[in-house]
Amino acid sequence: MDSNEVQQVKDKLLVKKERIVKQLEEMTQEKIFNKDKVQTKWQDVGDKDEDNAVEVADFQDSIALEHSLEENLERIEKALTQIDKGAYGVCETCGNAIEADRLIALPQATQCMSCSSKK
């Protein structure tokens, strides 16, 4: 990838990062997202058994979503670090260059298509 394409990818990653952090802030009890202190909000629906079941199900869904967002955020931060180091776009499995089309479609990709398809 040339430097212009890398900058475009970096801009895209920064926008995604900002969006994920905002989502995490909205779904947690913290005013400012801190991945080491995140706790999903508990929605108090009511006191009846069916209300409690809804609360637990919603809480479980929120925890799963929070975990997914945190993992995606970590991949984005790793990609941004690689860009800053000048090591972006190298497959962490085989060491070959990751295809430019793949990086444009999935900027936080850490593997080339060949290695990714072997999973």
C-alpha positions in Angstrom: 0.0 0.0 0.0 1.2 3.5 -0.7 1.3 6.2 2.0 -2.0 7.8 0.7 -3.8 4.4 1.1 -2.3 3.9 4.5 -3.5 7.3 5.6 -7.0 6.6 4.3 -7.0 3.3 6.3 -5.8 5.1 9.4 -8.5 7.7 9.1 -11.1 4.9 8.7 -9.7 3.1 11.8 -9.8 6.3 13.9 -13.5 6.9 12.9 -14.3 3.2 13.8 -12.5 3.6 17.1 -14.4 6.7 18.0 -17.7 5.1 17.2 -16.9 2.0 19.3 -15.7 4.0 22.3 -18.9 6.0 22.1 -21.0 2.9 22.0 -19.1 1.5 25.0 -19.6 4.7 27.0 -23.3 4.6 26.3 -23.7 1.0 27.4 -21.6 1.2 30.6 -21.9 2.9 33.9 -18.8 5.0 33.3 -18.9 8.5 31.8 -15.6 8.0 30.0 -14.7 4.6 28.5 -11.8 2.8 30.2 -11.5 -0.8 29.1 -10.0 -1.8 32.4 -13.1 -0.5 34.4 -16.0 -1.2 32.1 -19.2 -2.6 33.5 -22.4 -3.0 31.6 -25.4 -1.1 32.9 -28.1 -3.2 34.7 -31.5 -2.3 33.4 -34.1 -2.5 36.2 -37.3 -3.4 34.5 -39.4 -4.5 37.6 -39.9 -6.8 40.5 -41.9 -9.6 38.9 -40.3 -12.9 37.9 -40.8 -12.2 34.2 -39.3 -8.7 34.6 -36.3 -10.3 36.2 -35.9 -12.8 33.4 -36.0 -9.9 30.9 -33.4 -8.0 33.0 -31.0 -11.0 33.0 -31.5 -11.7 29.3 -30.8 -8.0 28.4 -27.8 -7.9 30.7 -26.4 -11.1 29.1 -26.9 -9.6 25.6 -25.2 -6.3 26.7 -22.2 -8.2 28.1 -21.8 -10.2 24.9 -22.0 -7.0 22.8 -19.6 -5.2 25.1 -17.1 -8.0 24.8 -17.4 -8.0 21.0 -16.9 -4.2 20.9 -13.9 -4.4 23.2 -12.2 -7.1 21.0 -12.8 -5.0 17.9 -11.4 -2.0 19.7 -8.3 -3.9 20.6 -7.8 -5.0 16.9 -8.2 -1.4 15.8 -5.7 -0.1 18.3 -3.2 -2.8 17.3 -3.6 -1.8 13.6 -3.1 1.9 14.5 0.1 0.9 16.4 1.3 -1.0 13.4 0.7 2.0 11.2 2.6 4.2 13.5 5.5 1.7 13.6 5.5 1.5 9.8 4.8 -2.3 10.1 1.1 -2.2 8.9 -0.1 -4.7 6.4 2.2 -7.6 7.3 0.6 -11.0 8.0 1.3 -12.0 11.6 1.3 -15.6 10.6 3.4 -15.9 7.4 5.1 -12.5 7.3 3.9 -11.7 3.8 2.1 -8.5 2.8 -1.7 -8.5 3.4 -3.6 -7.8 0.2 -4.4 -4.1 -0.2 -8.1 -4.9 -1.0 -8.3 -6.9 2.2 -6.9 -4.0 4.3 -9.2 -1.5 2.6 -12.2 -3.8 3.4 -11.1 -4.8 6.8 -8.4 -2.4 8.0 -7.8 -4.2 11.3 -6.9 -7.5 9.5 -3.8 -9.2 10.9 -3.6 -12.0 8.4 -3.4 -12.4 4.6 -6.3 -14.1 2.9 -4.3 -17.4 2.5 -3.5 -17.6 6.3 -7.0 -16.4 7.3 -8.7 -19.1 5.1 -6.6 -21.8 6.8 -8.4 -21.2 10.2 
